[in-house]
Amino acid sequence: MSKTLVLKSFDGESFEVEEAVARQSQLIANLIEDDCTDGEIPITNVSGKILEKVLEYCKKHVVVEGGDSSSSEEEKEELKKWDAEYMKSMDQSTIFDLILAANYLNVARLLDLACQTIADVIASCKDGAEIREKFGIENDFSPEEEAEIIKDNQWSFQ
C-alpha cells in the first residue's frame, strides 16, 4: 500500500492523493524529499477546482507512465488522445488557471500541454484582430494608429 498525502487548496478543499501522483509536481516532490509533508500540504496559489484538474492529469499520467518505462506505442497514443480530450473539456479561463497552477506546482508536462493548447489557438487565427476577438482583448489603438503601425511594419504582416 502506497503512502497518501493530503493537499489543501487555498479555498479550503482537501484532496487525498497517493504519493506517486503528488510527486509529479516537482514542488511537492521536493517537500517530500525534505520531509516537510506531515499532515496537510497547503497549496496556497491554487483553487480547489483547478487543483482537482491538475490531480486528474497527474493520476492519468502516473498510471500510464508509472515506474514501467516499457509503455507500448498504443498506450502512448491512448494517452495523447486522453490529453487532447482533457484540454478540450476546459474553457480558456480554466486553461489559463491551469497554466498558472502547473507552473506554480512545477508539473512540466502539464504546463507544456496547456501552453501548447493556447499556442494552437493563436496559430489558428488569421490576424491580430481574430486573436483579440478569441481572447477578449480590447484594441487600444485607434484605426489611424493601427494603420500607421501596419505601414511602418509591413514586413511583419506578409
N, C-alpha and C positions, 0 to 999 in steps of 0.2 A: 504494500500500500504506500502510495507516494504522499509526501507531506503537502498539506494545503496551507494557503495563505489567505488572509482577508485583506482586500483592498477597499479603501473607503474614499469615495469621490468627494469633491468639495461641497456638494449639496447633500451629503449625508448618506448616500446609498452605499451599502456594503456588498461586496462580491467575494464569495469564497471560491478560490481557484487553485488548481494543482500547481505546484512549484514549477513544473516543466513548462506550463502555459505562461506563468508570470515571468519566467526567465527570458522569454522572447523580448521583453523590454530590458534593454541594457541598464537603464536606471535601476530597475528592480533587481536585476542580476547583481549589480554592484552592491545594493543594500543587503542582499542575501550573503554575498561573499564577506561583507564587513560585519556580518552578524547583527544587523540592525532591524530584524524583522519580527521581533516579539510583539504579539498582539496584532493590531491593525496597522496597515501601512497606509498613511494618508497620501492620497493623490490630489494635491491641492489645486492643480490647474486644470482639472478635467471634470466635467459634469458626469453624473451617473449615466445619462443617455449615451454620451459619447464613449465613456469607459466600457459600457456594455458592447458597443460596436467594436472597440479595439480588442476586447477579450474574445468576441466571436471570431474575429480574424485569427487571433493567436491560437485559439483552440483548434481551428481547422488546420492551421499550418503546423502545429506541433504533432497532430495525428498523422498527417501525410508525410511531413519531413522527418519527424521523430528521430530517434537515435540511429535508425536504419538508413544508411545512405544509399541503399540499393533500390530506391524508388524507381518503379518502371516508368517508361515513357508515357504509358497510358495514364498512370497516376498523376504524372506531371501535367499532362493535358487536361485531365479532370480538374486539377487544382487551378489551372489557368481559366477554365470555364467558370469555376466557382468564383474566382476573383472578379471576373467580368460581371457576373450576376450580382455579386456583393456590392460592387460600386454602382451598378445601375439602380439598385434598390434605394439609393440615397439621393436627396436633393442637394443642390450646390452648397447651401448653407451648412448642411451636415458634413459634406466633404471638406469644406474649409475648416470646420471644427475638428474633424478627424486628422487633418494635416497638422494642426497645432498640437493635438494630443500625441500623435505619433512622433512628432519632433520632440516634445517635452519628455515623453517616456522612452525615447530613442528606440523605436521599433522601425528599423531602417527599411525593411521590405514593405511595410505598410505605408510608410512615408513616400517611398518611391512609387508605389501603386497609385496612391491618391494624387500625388503631383502629376503623374503621367496622365491620369484621367482628366485633370484640368487642362493640361497641355494639349491633349487631344481635342478638347472642346475649343480651345483657342485656335488650333491648327485648322479646324473645320470651318472657321469663319473666313469670309471673303475679304473683309476690310475692318478697319478700326471701328467704324460705325456699328457693324454687326457684333463685334466684341463688346462694345459699350452696351449694346442692347441686351446681349446674353447675360452680362454680369451686373446690369443695372447701374452702370457708371454714367454719371452726368458729364456731358461735354462742356468743359469750362472755357472753350474758345468760341469767339464769335465767328460767324461764317467768313468774315473778312480775314480774321487772324488765321483761321484754318486754311483758307486759300493761299495765304502768304507762306505758311509753313510747307504746304504741299509744293508750291512753286520753288521755294528755296531748297527743298529736299526731294526733288523729283526722282532722283536715282533710287530712293528707297521705296518708291511706290510702283516700281516696274516689276 
